[in-house]
Amino acid sequence: MPTYLSPGVYVEEVPAATRPISGVGTAIAAFVGFAEQGPINEPTLVTNWTQYTAAFGEITEGFAMAKAVYGYFNNGGGRAYIVRLPYGGSDGTSAPMAQLTTKGDTSVPAFNVTAISASATDLSVTVAPATGDGAAPDTFDVTVLQGGTAAETYPGVSTAKGRNNVLTQINQRSKLVRLEALDAPADAISAGLADATLTLASPKNLPAAQVNPAIVIGDVAQRSGFGGLEMFEEITMVLAPDVVTAQVAGFIDFDGVKAIQTAMISHCELMGNRMAILDTPAGLNAQQVSDWRVNQAGFDSKFAVAYWPWLQIFDPSVGHNVAFPPSGYMAGIWSRNDDTRGVFKAPANEVVQGAVGLEYNVTRGEMDMLNPEGVNSIKAFPGRGIRVWGGRTLSSDAEWRYINVRRYFNYLEESILQGTQWCVFEPNDDRLWGRIRRTIQAFLVNEWRSGALFGATPKDAFFVKCDGENNTAESIDAGMVVCEIGVAPVKPAEFVIFKLAQFSGGTSVSE
């Protein structure tokens, strides 16, 4: 309380009875896959196609992620995090293009030097004693040349620990090459690097003999693969289109694909605020997709969605149409649907922009078989384009059958979570309970007015209970505030039924 010591007029600022809750973003995708250049295992935010190409390169024949990201933005996608995976050997690491050796013994390799870009040509690296003014002993200059012209220079670097360490400087700053430290003796490393001029042969698109599922799944501690996405709470969609295209190329088997997709679902269930958009294996007909869904994959999760069939898109890297997994395009449709209608509306009956055809033309009978199994069909309609014709999750629980219901609850939970942080450590009494009730009620009234909740009145649409009945003395002593919230979400009109019957018009007897 302020202290008043002399007569006068005083103005005080008091907190409002309610705190506004702002809705969180609902359409932020995360793509995990291969690209021709860019940082490895560093989730990078891009907001348009130009930013993606600047960081990760153009569409390349051997990689699916660029085409999926293009489809995402083309269909209305906004923000996306990109995780570029290493590629090369069977262990998932980039194939070494050259080696730097130690100064004392030139037969001892110290670092692998790898070209970042799959399309890079005429790259070379030179190592020479440092020539700058005041150059410290045992330091050297590293120059990266492209086409015989110096493109990047790192003067005065060394193998000693610190900010001028050659590994730190190049890996943090270079856009052309990466260094990988080898297991060389410490005394040999401390002697520095031998003078050299090395030419780097650029890697092929995907020289891997196998895509290692462990590299894709990643590790939370190492911030790699899917594990690195746990740092970003705002992500709402997770995709890995390169997994199924690698299966087509023979770089991974079905068990590997299943392991990765299972890990995607586990990641989404762990985080509780995002969904995995899965791609079916390539070249499957309706019966084979049903067998994949029920007997082979067997997924059962309210945080996972699957679409079939694959799309036909134009691939500029090969100059003709190709079959392509639909997940990136579906993520863009989710974003567009959220912007134009809202997350509460099912992302279905929407046109797929950029698709020139389908790998299979779906029939009504095939949809009758797949829809109850949770596989959403993509169908071409005469005069209405190619449209998404399904809005179900892969859950067997009828309560979480629809995509929009699961995503809307994700939105509500995250919005309320972030919008009520102010109440932590407040005095746990009736006044706090009342402020919590009013804050959440004000938020849900706006949701009801937008059409997200079912009911003729707010009372029919939701309830918020936070009082002495559900906050007992025991829960108060435990430091807990319990607030019960119930909402009635709108559900899609999946089956529209018109009943027609004949009747005899007029009457036989006139009054």
C-alpha positions as CSV (number, residue, x, y, z in Angstrom):
1,M,0.0,0.0,0.0
2,P,1.3,3.5,-0.8
3,T,1.9,5.9,2.0
4,Y,0.0,9.3,2.1
5,L,1.8,11.9,4.3
6,S,0.5,15.2,3.0
7,P,-2.8,16.5,1.7
8,G,-3.3,16.3,-2.0
9,V,-4.7,14.4,-5.0
10,Y,-3.1,11.0,-5.7
11,V,-3.4,8.8,-8.8
12,E,-2.9,5.1,-8.5
13,E,-2.8,2.4,-11.2
14,V,-4.7,-0.7,-10.3
15,P,-4.8,-4.0,-12.2
16,A,-7.8,-4.7,-14.3
17,A,-10.3,-7.3,-13.1
18,T,-9.5,-9.5,-16.1
19,R,-6.3,-10.1,-18.1
20,P,-6.7,-10.5,-21.8
21,I,-5.7,-13.8,-23.4
22,S,-4.3,-13.6,-26.9
23,G,-4.7,-16.6,-29.1
24,V,-1.4,-18.3,-30.1
25,G,-0.3,-19.1,-33.6
26,T,-1.7,-22.3,-35.0
27,A,0.1,-22.8,-38.3
28,I,3.8,-23.0,-37.9
29,A,5.4,-26.0,-39.6
30,A,8.7,-27.8,-39.0
31,F,10.3,-29.6,-41.9
32,V,13.0,-32.2,-41.3
33,G,14.9,-33.4,-44.3
34,F,17.7,-33.0,-46.8
35,A,18.8,-29.8,-48.7
36,E,21.7,-28.9,-50.9
37,Q,23.2,-26.4,-48.5
38,G,22.6,-24.6,-45.2
39,P,23.4,-25.3,-41.5
40,I,23.2,-28.9,-40.3
41,N,20.8,-29.7,-37.4
42,E,20.1,-26.0,-36.7
43,P,16.4,-25.3,-36.8
44,T,16.1,-22.1,-39.0
45,L,13.0,-20.0,-39.3
46,V,11.9,-19.0,-42.8
47,T,8.8,-17.0,-43.7
48,N,8.8,-17.2,-47.5
49,W,10.3,-19.2,-50.4
50,T,13.0,-16.6,-51.0
51,Q,14.4,-16.9,-47.5
52,Y,14.4,-20.7,-47.9
53,T,16.4,-20.7,-51.1
54,A,18.9,-18.2,-49.7
55,A,19.6,-20.4,-46.7
56,F,19.1,-24.0,-48.1
57,G,19.3,-23.7,-51.9
58,E,16.9,-24.3,-54.8
59,I,14.9,-27.3,-55.7
60,T,17.2,-30.3,-56.3
61,E,16.4,-33.7,-57.9
62,G,17.6,-35.8,-55.0
63,F,15.9,-33.9,-52.2
64,A,12.2,-33.7,-51.3
65,M,12.2,-31.0,-48.6
66,A,12.6,-28.0,-51.0
67,K,9.6,-29.1,-53.1
68,A,7.6,-29.7,-50.0
69,V,8.4,-26.3,-48.6
70,Y,7.5,-24.7,-51.9
71,G,4.2,-26.4,-51.8
72,Y,3.7,-25.2,-48.3
73,F,4.2,-21.6,-49.1
74,N,2.3,-21.9,-52.4
75,N,-0.8,-23.2,-50.5
76,G,-0.8,-20.4,-47.9
77,G,1.9,-21.4,-45.4
78,G,3.4,-18.7,-43.3
79,R,6.3,-19.5,-41.0
80,A,8.3,-22.7,-41.0
81,Y,11.3,-24.1,-39.2
82,I,13.8,-26.0,-41.4
83,V,16.0,-28.7,-40.0
84,R,18.6,-29.9,-42.5
85,L,19.9,-33.4,-41.9
86,P,23.5,-34.5,-42.7
87,Y,23.8,-36.9,-45.6
88,G,26.5,-39.0,-47.1
89,G,27.8,-42.2,-45.6
90,S,25.6,-45.0,-44.1
91,D,26.1,-43.4,-40.7
92,G,24.4,-40.3,-41.9
93,T,27.4,-38.0,-41.9
94,S,28.5,-35.9,-44.9
95,A,31.0,-37.6,-47.1
96,P,34.5,-36.0,-46.5
97,M,35.8,-34.2,-49.6
98,A,39.3,-33.5,-48.4
99,Q,41.4,-33.6,-45.2
100,L,43.6,-31.1,-43.4
101,T,46.7,-32.6,-41.8
102,T,48.8,-31.6,-38.8
103,K,51.9,-29.5,-39.1
104,G,54.3,-31.7,-37.2
105,D,53.2,-34.9,-39.0
106,T,51.5,-34.4,-42.4
107,S,50.4,-38.0,-42.3
108,V,48.0,-37.3,-39.3
109,P,44.6,-36.0,-40.5
110,A,43.2,-33.3,-38.3
111,F,39.9,-32.2,-39.9
112,N,37.6,-33.4,-42.7
113,V,36.6,-30.5,-45.0
114,T,33.2,-31.0,-46.6
115,A,31.4,-28.8,-49.2
116,I,28.0,-27.7,-47.8
117,S,26.2,-27.3,-51.2
118,A,25.4,-30.4,-53.3
119,S,25.7,-28.1,-56.4
120,A,29.0,-26.4,-55.4
121,T,31.7,-26.6,-58.0
122,D,35.4,-25.8,-58.1
123,L,35.9,-25.3,-54.4
124,S,39.3,-25.3,-52.8
125,V,40.9,-24.5,-49.4
126,T,44.3,-23.1,-48.7
127,V,46.2,-23.1,-45.4
128,A,49.2,-20.7,-45.0
129,P,51.1,-19.1,-42.1
130,A,49.4,-16.0,-40.7
131,T,50.7,-12.9,-42.4
132,G,48.7,-10.1,-40.7
133,D,50.3,-7.4,-38.6
134,G,51.0,-8.8,-35.1
135,A,50.1,-12.3,-36.1
136,A,50.6,-14.6,-33.1
137,P,52.9,-17.7,-33.4
138,D,51.3,-20.9,-34.5
139,T,48.4,-19.2,-36.2
140,F,47.5,-19.5,-39.8
141,D,45.2,-18.1,-42.5
142,V,42.6,-20.2,-44.1
143,T,41.1,-19.2,-47.4
144,V,38.1,-20.8,-49.2
145,L,38.2,-20.2,-53.0
146,Q,35.4,-20.8,-55.5
147,G,36.4,-20.7,-59.1
148,G,39.9,-19.7,-58.2
149,T,38.6,-16.5,-56.4
150,A,38.8,-16.0,-52.7
151,A,35.3,-16.3,-51.4
152,E,35.9,-16.5,-47.6
153,T,39.0,-15.7,-45.5
154,Y,39.7,-16.6,-41.9
155,P,42.9,-14.8,-40.8
156,G,44.9,-15.6,-37.7
157,V,43.0,-18.8,-36.7
158,S,44.6,-21.6,-34.7
159,T,44.0,-25.1,-33.3
160,A,44.0,-23.8,-29.8
161,K,40.8,-23.4,-27.8
162,G,39.2,-20.0,-27.8
163,R,37.3,-17.6,-30.1
164,N,39.9,-17.9,-32.9
165,N,39.7,-21.7,-33.1
166,V,39.6,-22.7,-36.7
167,L,36.8,-25.2,-36.2
168,T,34.6,-22.6,-34.4
169,Q,35.3,-19.8,-36.9
170,I,34.6,-21.8,-40.0
171,N,31.6,-23.7,-38.8
172,Q,29.9,-20.6,-37.4
173,R,30.6,-18.3,-40.4
174,S,31.3,-20.3,-43.6
175,K,28.5,-20.7,-46.1
176,L,30.6,-23.0,-48.3
177,V,32.4,-25.6,-46.2
178,R,32.2,-27.4,-42.8
179,L,35.0,-28.8,-40.7
180,E,34.8,-32.0,-38.8
181,A,37.4,-32.7,-36.1
182,L,39.0,-36.1,-36.3
183,D,40.5,-38.2,-33.5
184,A,44.1,-36.9,-33.8
185,P,46.6,-36.8,-30.9
186,A,46.4,-33.7,-28.8
187,D,50.1,-32.9,-29.3
188,A,49.8,-33.2,-33.0
189,I,46.8,-30.9,-33.1
190,S,48.5,-28.3,-30.9
191,A,51.3,-28.0,-33.4
192,G,48.9,-26.5,-35.9
193,L,47.9,-27.3,-39.5
194,A,50.2,-28.1,-42.4
195,D,50.4,-25.7,-45.3
196,A,48.2,-27.0,-48.1
197,T,46.0,-26.3,-51.1
198,L,43.1,-28.7,-51.3
199,T,40.5,-29.0,-54.1
200,L,37.1,-30.2,-52.9
201,A,35.0,-32.4,-55.1
202,S,31.3,-31.5,-54.6
203,P,29.1,-34.3,-53.3
204,K,26.3,-35.8,-55.3
205,N,22.7,-35.2,-54.5
206,L,22.3,-38.1,-52.2
207,P,25.3,-40.4,-52.1
208,A,24.1,-42.3,-49.1
209,A,23.8,-46.1,-49.2
210,Q,21.3,-45.8,-46.4
211,V,19.4,-43.1,-44.5
212,N,19.9,-43.8,-40.9
213,P,16.7,-43.5,-38.9
214,A,18.7,-42.5,-35.8
215,I,20.0,-39.4,-37.7
216,V,16.5,-38.3,-38.6
217,I,15.0,-39.0,-35.1
218,G,18.0,-37.2,-33.5
219,D,18.8,-36.5,-29.9
220,V,17.4,-33.8,-27.6
221,A,20.7,-33.4,-25.8
222,Q,22.5,-32.8,-29.1
223,R,19.6,-30.7,-30.5
224,S,19.6,-32.8,-33.7
225,G,16.8,-34.2,-35.9
226,F,13.3,-34.1,-34.4
227,G,14.9,-33.8,-30.9
228,G,16.0,-30.3,-31.7
229,L,12.4,-29.2,-32.2
230,E,11.6,-29.5,-28.5
231,M,13.2,-26.1,-28.0
232,F,10.4,-24.3,-30.0
233,E,7.0,-24.3,-28.3
234,E,5.3,-22.5,-31.2
235,I,5.6,-25.3,-33.7
236,T,2.2,-26.9,-34.5
237,M,3.0,-29.2,-37.5
238,V,5.9,-31.7,-38.0
239,L,6.8,-33.2,-41.4
240,A,9.5,-35.4,-43.0
241,P,8.8,-35.8,-46.7
242,D,12.3,-37.0,-47.5
243,V,11.7,-40.2,-45.6
244,V,9.3,-41.7,-48.0
245,T,11.1,-40.4,-51.1
246,A,14.3,-42.0,-49.7
247,Q,12.4,-45.3,-49.5
248,V,11.5,-45.0,-53.2
249,A,15.2,-44.5,-54.0
250,G,16.1,-47.5,-51.9
251,F,18.0,-45.6,-49.2
252,I,15.8,-46.8,-46.4
253,D,13.5,-49.8,-45.9
254,F,9.9,-49.9,-44.6
255,D,11.0,-50.7,-41.0
256,G,13.1,-47.6,-41.1
257,V,10.3,-45.4,-42.3
258,K,8.0,-46.9,-39.7
259,A,10.6,-46.2,-37.0
260,I,10.9,-42.5,-38.0
261,Q,7.1,-41.9,-38.3
262,T,6.6,-43.6,-34.9
263,A,9.2,-41.2,-33.5
264,M,7.4,-38.3,-35.1
265,I,4.2,-39.3,-33.4
266,S,5.9,-39.8,-30.1
267,H,7.5,-36.4,-30.4
268,C,4.1,-34.7,-31.0
269,E,2.4,-36.6,-28.1
270,L,5.3,-35.6,-25.8
271,M,5.0,-31.9,-26.7
272,G,1.2,-32.0,-26.8
273,N,0.8,-28.9,-29.0
274,R,1.6,-30.2,-32.5
275,M,0.6,-32.8,-35.0
276,A,2.5,-35.1,-37.3
277,I,1.5,-35.1,-41.0
278,L,2.5,-38.5,-42.3
279,D,3.0,-39.6,-45.9
280,T,2.0,-43.0,-47.0
281,P,4.6,-45.1,-48.9
282,A,4.8,-44.5,-52.6
283,G,2.9,-46.4,-55.3
284,L,0.2,-47.9,-53.1
285,N,-3.3,-48.5,-54.2
286,A,-6.3,-48.2,-51.9
287,Q,-6.2,-51.8,-50.7
288,Q,-2.5,-51.6,-50.0
289,V,-2.9,-48.3,-48.1
290,S,-5.6,-49.9,-46.0
291,D,-3.2,-52.8,-45.3
292,W,-0.4,-50.3,-44.4
293,R,-2.7,-48.4,-42.1
294,V,-4.3,-51.4,-40.3
295,N,-1.7,-54.2,-40.4
296,Q,1.7,-52.7,-41.1
297,A,2.0,-49.3,-39.5
298,G,-0.9,-49.7,-37.1
299,F,-0.6,-46.1,-35.8
300,D,-3.3,-45.0,-33.3
301,S,-2.8,-41.4,-32.2
302,K,-4.9,-38.2,-32.0
303,F,-1.7,-36.3,-32.9
304,A,-1.1,-37.9,-36.3
305,V,-2.7,-37.5,-39.7
306,A,-2.2,-39.3,-43.0
307,Y,-3.2,-38.4,-46.6
308,W,-3.4,-40.5,-49.7
309,P,-2.7,-40.6,-52.7
310,W,0.5,-38.9,-53.7
311,L,0.2,-35.8,-55.8
312,Q,1.5,-35.2,-59.3
313,I,3.6,-32.0,-59.4
314,F,5.9,-30.4,-61.9
315,D,9.6,-30.8,-60.8
316,P,11.8,-28.1,-62.4
317,S,14.9,-30.0,-61.5
318,V,14.0,-32.8,-63.9
319,G,11.7,-30.9,-66.3
320,H,8.6,-33.1,-66.0
321,N,5.8,-34.1,-63.6
322,V,6.6,-36.5,-60.8
323,A,4.7,-38.2,-58.0
324,F,5.3,-36.5,-54.7
325,P,4.2,-37.0,-51.1
326,P,1.4,-34.5,-50.1
327,S,2.4,-33.6,-46.6
328,G,4.0,-30.2,-47.4
329,Y,1.0,-29.2,-49.5
330,M,-1.4,-30.3,-46.7
331,A,0.5,-28.2,-44.1
332,G,0.0,-25.2,-46.4
333,I,-3.7,-25.9,-46.7
334,W,-3.9,-26.1,-42.9
335,S,-2.3,-22.6,-42.7
336,R,-4.6,-21.2,-45.3
337,N,-7.6,-22.6,-43.6
338,D,-6.6,-21.1,-40.3
339,D,-6.1,-17.7,-41.8
340,T,-9.3,-17.6,-43.8
341,R,-11.7,-19.5,-41.5
342,G,-10.1,-20.4,-38.3
343,V,-8.4,-23.4,-36.7
344,F,-11.8,-24.7,-35.6
345,K,-12.8,-25.3,-39.2
346,A,-11.8,-28.7,-40.7
347,P,-9.0,-28.3,-43.3
348,A,-11.0,-30.2,-45.9
349,N,-12.9,-29.4,-49.1
350,E,-9.9,-27.2,-50.0
351,V,-8.2,-26.9,-53.3
352,V,-4.6,-28.2,-53.5
353,Q,-2.7,-25.4,-55.3
354,G,0.2,-26.6,-57.5
355,A,-1.0,-30.1,-58.0
356,V,-1.4,-31.1,-61.6
357,G,-2.8,-34.5,-61.0
358,L,-2.9,-37.5,-58.6
359,E,-0.9,-40.7,-58.6
360,Y,-4.3,-42.6,-58.3
361,N,-7.8,-41.4,-59.0
362,V,-9.8,-42.2,-55.9
363,T,-13.2,-43.8,-56.2
364,R,-16.2,-43.5,-53.8
365,G,-15.8,-47.1,-52.8
366,E,-12.1,-46.6,-52.0
367,M,-12.9,-43.6,-49.8
368,D,-15.6,-45.6,-48.1
369,M,-12.9,-48.1,-47.1
370,L,-10.2,-45.6,-46.1
371,N,-12.2,-42.8,-44.4
372,P,-13.3,-45.0,-41.3
373,E,-9.6,-46.0,-41.0
374,G,-8.5,-42.4,-40.7
375,V,-6.7,-42.1,-44.0
376,N,-7.8,-38.8,-45.7
377,S,-8.3,-39.0,-49.4
378,I,-7.3,-36.4,-52.0
379,K,-9.7,-36.4,-54.9
380,A,-10.0,-34.7,-58.3
381,F,-13.5,-33.3,-59.0
382,P,-14.5,-32.3,-62.5
383,G,-14.7,-28.6,-62.7
384,R,-13.7,-28.1,-59.0
385,G,-10.0,-29.1,-59.1
386,I,-8.0,-31.4,-56.8
387,R,-9.4,-31.2,-53.2
388,V,-8.7,-32.6,-49.8
389,W,-11.6,-34.8,-49.0
390,G,-11.0,-36.0,-45.5
391,G,-10.5,-34.4,-42.1
392,R,-9.7,-37.2,-39.7
393,T,-6.8,-38.1,-37.4
394,L,-5.4,-41.6,-36.9
395,S,-7.1,-42.0,-33.6
396,S,-9.5,-44.8,-32.8
397,D,-11.1,-42.6,-30.0
398,A,-14.2,-41.0,-31.4
399,E,-13.8,-38.0,-29.2
400,W,-10.6,-37.1,-31.1
401,R,-11.7,-38.3,-34.5
402,Y,-11.5,-34.9,-36.3
403,I,-8.3,-32.9,-37.1
404,N,-9.9,-29.5,-36.3
405,V,-11.1,-30.7,-32.8
406,R,-7.6,-31.8,-31.8
407,R,-5.9,-28.7,-33.3
408,Y,-8.5,-26.4,-31.7
409,F,-7.9,-28.0,-28.2
410,N,-4.1,-27.5,-28.8
411,Y,-4.9,-23.8,-29.6
412,L,-7.0,-23.4,-26.4
413,E,-4.6,-25.1,-24.2
414,E,-1.6,-23.2,-25.4
415,S,-3.5,-19.8,-25.4
416,I,-4.7,-20.3,-21.8
417,L,-1.3,-21.6,-20.7
418,Q,0.5,-18.5,-22.0
419,G,-2.3,-16.1,-21.0
420,T,-2.5,-17.0,-17.4
421,Q,1.2,-17.0,-16.4
422,W,0.5,-13.9,-14.3
423,C,-1.4,-15.8,-11.7
424,V,1.5,-17.9,-10.5
425,F,2.5,-17.0,-6.9
426,E,-0.5,-14.8,-6.5
427,P,-2.4,-15.1,-3.1
428,N,-4.6,-18.2,-3.4
429,D,-8.0,-16.9,-2.4
430,D,-11.4,-16.0,-3.7
431,R,-10.2,-12.9,-5.5
432,L,-7.6,-14.9,-7.5
433,W,-10.3,-17.5,-8.4
434,G,-12.6,-14.7,-9.6
435,R,-10.0,-13.1,-11.7
436,I,-9.1,-16.4,-13.3
437,R,-12.8,-17.2,-14.1
438,R,-13.4,-13.8,-15.6
439,T,-10.2,-13.9,-17.7
440,I,-11.0,-17.3,-19.2
441,Q,-14.7,-16.5,-19.7
442,A,-13.8,-13.4,-21.6
443,F,-11.5,-15.4,-23.9
444,L,-14.1,-18.2,-24.5
445,V,-16.9,-15.7,-25.2
446,N,-14.8,-14.3,-28.1
447,E,-14.2,-17.9,-29.3
448,W,-18.0,-18.6,-29.2
449,R,-18.7,-15.4,-31.1
450,S,-16.2,-16.4,-33.8
451,G,-18.2,-19.6,-34.3
452,A,-15.6,-22.0,-32.8
453,L,-18.0,-23.3,-30.0
454,F,-21.4,-24.9,-30.3
455,G,-24.3,-23.4,-28.6
456,A,-27.0,-20.7,-28.9
457,T,-25.6,-18.9,-25.8
458,P,-22.2,-18.8,-24.1
459,K,-23.8,-20.8,-21.3
460,D,-24.5,-23.6,-23.7
461,A,-21.0,-23.3,-25.3
462,F,-18.7,-23.5,-22.2
463,F,-18.3,-23.4,-18.5
464,V,-15.5,-22.2,-16.2
465,K,-15.5,-23.4,-12.6
466,C,-12.9,-22.1,-10.1
467,D,-14.2,-21.6,-6.6
468,G,-14.1,-23.0,-3.1
469,E,-15.8,-26.2,-4.2
470,N,-12.9,-27.5,-6.4
471,N,-10.2,-25.6,-4.4
472,T,-10.3,-27.3,-1.1
473,A,-8.1,-26.6,1.9
474,E,-5.9,-29.5,1.0
475,S,-5.2,-28.3,-2.6
476,I,-4.6,-24.7,-1.3
477,D,-2.1,-26.1,1.2
478,A,-0.4,-27.9,-1.6
479,G,-0.1,-24.6,-3.5
480,M,-2.5,-25.5,-6.2
481,V,-5.3,-23.6,-8.0
482,V,-7.8,-25.9,-9.7
483,C,-9.8,-24.5,-12.6
484,E,-12.2,-26.7,-14.5
485,I,-13.0,-25.7,-18.1
486,G,-15.5,-27.4,-20.4
487,V,-16.1,-26.4,-24.0
488,A,-18.3,-27.7,-26.8
489,P,-16.3,-27.5,-30.0
490,V,-18.0,-27.4,-33.4
491,K,-17.5,-30.6,-35.5
492,P,-17.5,-30.8,-39.3
493,A,-20.6,-31.7,-41.2
494,E,-18.9,-34.8,-42.7
495,F,-22.1,-36.4,-44.0
496,V,-24.7,-34.1,-45.4
497,I,-28.0,-36.1,-45.9
498,F,-31.0,-35.0,-48.0
499,K,-34.0,-37.2,-47.7
500,L,-36.3,-37.1,-50.7
501,A,-39.7,-38.6,-51.0
502,Q,-42.7,-38.4,-53.3
503,F,-46.0,-37.0,-52.1
504,S,-49.4,-36.4,-53.8
505,G,-50.0,-32.7,-54.2
506,G,-53.4,-31.1,-53.7
507,T,-56.5,-32.5,-51.9
508,S,-59.2,-34.9,-53.0
509,V,-62.0,-33.1,-51.1
510,S,-62.6,-29.4,-51.3
511,E,-63.8,-27.6,-48.2
